[in-house]
Amino acid sequence: MSDIKADRIIDCRGLNCPLPILKTKKAIDAMNSGEILKMVSTDPGSKSDITAWTNRTGNELLEAGQDGDEYTYYIRKK
């Protein structure tokens, strides 16, 4: 799907709101500035949640995609 190299990957498949965003926040908090997180989710609400969260926190949503019922996000820590 993407050529972006993730420094860390978290799998949030099967989790419903708010768990994907909470796990994303926890993972990002443990990372260094500039590192990239890949998060995979099956929660359709994660699309709006991740967009709103990155806008609010200043972290950069590099790419968001959907393949079937899976949503993949690449986020660069500010």
C-alpha positions, 0 to 999 in steps of 0.5 A, spaced: 500 500 500 505 505 502 512 506 501 512 509 508 517 506 512 514 505 519 518 506 526 513 502 530 507 498 528 500 497 532 495 493 531 488 495 533 484 490 529 478 488 532 478 494 537 472 499 537 472 506 539 475 509 543 481 504 544 484 505 537 485 512 538 488 511 546 493 506 543 495 510 538 496 516 543 500 511 548 504 509 542 506 516 539 507 518 546 513 513 547 516 515 540 521 520 538 519 526 534 519 525 527 518 518 528 513 514 524 507 510 527 503 505 522 496 503 526 491 498 523 484 498 525 478 495 523 473 500 526 470 505 521 470 511 526 477 511 526 478 515 520 474 521 523 478 520 530 485 519 527 484 525 523 481 529 529 486 527 533 492 529 529 489 536 527 488 537 535 495 534 537 499 537 531 502 530 529 502 529 522 497 524 518 502 522 512 497 517 509 490 514 510 488 508 506 482 503 506 483 495 504 476 492 505 474 492 512 482 495 514 484 502 515 491 503 515 494 510 518 501 513 518 502 518 523 509 522 524 510 524 531 511 532 532 
